[in-house]
Amino acid sequence: MDNFQEQMEEIKQLKAEQALHRKQLEENRQRALAKRNQTKHLVTLGKIVDKLLPEDAAYQSEDDILEMLKDKLCSASDNNSHEKS
């Protein structure tokens, strides 16, 4: 009888561990999915920024690229404000 109870306790413990592992797997899956979605978003933003830059931007410094982007964004917002007037 003691052997049976020990086996039942062991089964109970294994089921608890299994439930914990399932929970951890689901949490990991959710984190991976969120990271994947964030990466897709960043890639999309990168493509948008790339379209705003001239072809030779790869040879420019980061500061020059930032200035180019600021100029583009400022001129775009100026154009939008003139269109609304």
C-alpha positions as CSV (number, residue, x, y, z in Angstrom):
1,M,0.0,0.0,0.0
2,D,2.9,2.4,0.8
3,N,4.4,1.7,-2.6
4,F,1.1,2.7,-4.2
5,Q,0.8,5.9,-2.3
6,E,4.4,6.8,-3.1
7,Q,3.7,6.2,-6.8
8,M,0.6,8.4,-6.6
9,E,2.6,11.2,-4.9
10,E,5.3,10.9,-7.6
11,I,2.6,11.1,-10.3
12,K,1.1,14.2,-8.6
13,Q,4.5,15.8,-8.5
14,L,5.3,14.9,-12.1
15,K,1.9,16.4,-13.2
16,A,2.7,19.6,-11.3
17,E,6.1,19.8,-13.0
18,Q,4.5,19.2,-16.4
19,A,2.0,22.0,-15.8
20,L,4.8,24.3,-14.8
21,H,6.8,23.4,-18.0
22,R,3.7,24.0,-20.1
23,K,3.2,27.4,-18.6
24,Q,6.9,28.3,-19.1
25,L,6.7,27.2,-22.8
26,E,3.6,29.3,-23.4
27,E,5.3,32.3,-21.8
28,N,8.4,31.8,-23.9
29,R,6.2,31.5,-27.0
30,Q,4.5,34.7,-26.2
31,R,7.8,36.5,-25.6
32,A,9.2,35.2,-28.9
33,L,6.0,36.3,-30.8
34,A,6.3,39.8,-29.3
35,K,9.9,40.0,-30.2
36,R,9.1,38.8,-33.8
37,N,6.4,41.4,-34.1
38,Q,8.8,44.1,-32.8
39,T,11.4,43.0,-35.3
40,K,8.9,43.2,-38.2
41,H,7.9,46.7,-37.0
42,L,11.6,47.8,-36.9
43,V,12.3,46.4,-40.3
44,T,9.3,48.3,-41.7
45,L,10.5,51.5,-40.1
46,G,13.9,50.9,-41.6
47,K,12.5,50.5,-45.0
48,I,10.6,53.7,-44.7
49,V,13.7,55.6,-43.5
50,D,15.7,54.0,-46.3
51,K,13.3,55.4,-48.9
52,L,13.7,58.9,-47.4
53,L,17.5,58.8,-47.9
54,P,19.5,59.4,-51.0
55,E,21.3,56.4,-52.6
56,D,24.7,57.5,-51.3
57,A,23.5,57.7,-47.7
58,A,25.5,54.5,-46.9
59,Y,28.7,56.5,-47.3
60,Q,27.5,59.3,-45.0
61,S,28.1,59.7,-41.2
62,E,25.2,59.1,-38.8
63,D,25.1,62.8,-38.0
64,D,24.8,63.6,-41.7
65,I,22.0,61.0,-42.1
66,L,20.2,62.4,-39.1
67,E,20.4,65.9,-40.6
68,M,19.1,64.6,-43.9
69,L,16.2,63.0,-42.2
70,K,15.4,66.1,-40.1
71,D,15.4,68.2,-43.3
72,K,13.1,65.7,-45.0
73,L,10.7,65.5,-42.1
74,C,10.6,69.2,-41.6
75,S,10.0,69.9,-45.2
76,A,7.3,67.3,-45.2
77,S,5.6,68.8,-42.2
78,D,5.9,72.3,-43.7
79,N,4.2,71.0,-46.9
80,N,1.4,69.4,-44.9
81,S,0.8,72.6,-42.9
82,H,0.6,74.6,-46.2
83,E,-1.8,72.2,-47.7
84,K,-4.2,72.4,-44.7
85,S,-4.2,76.3,-44.8
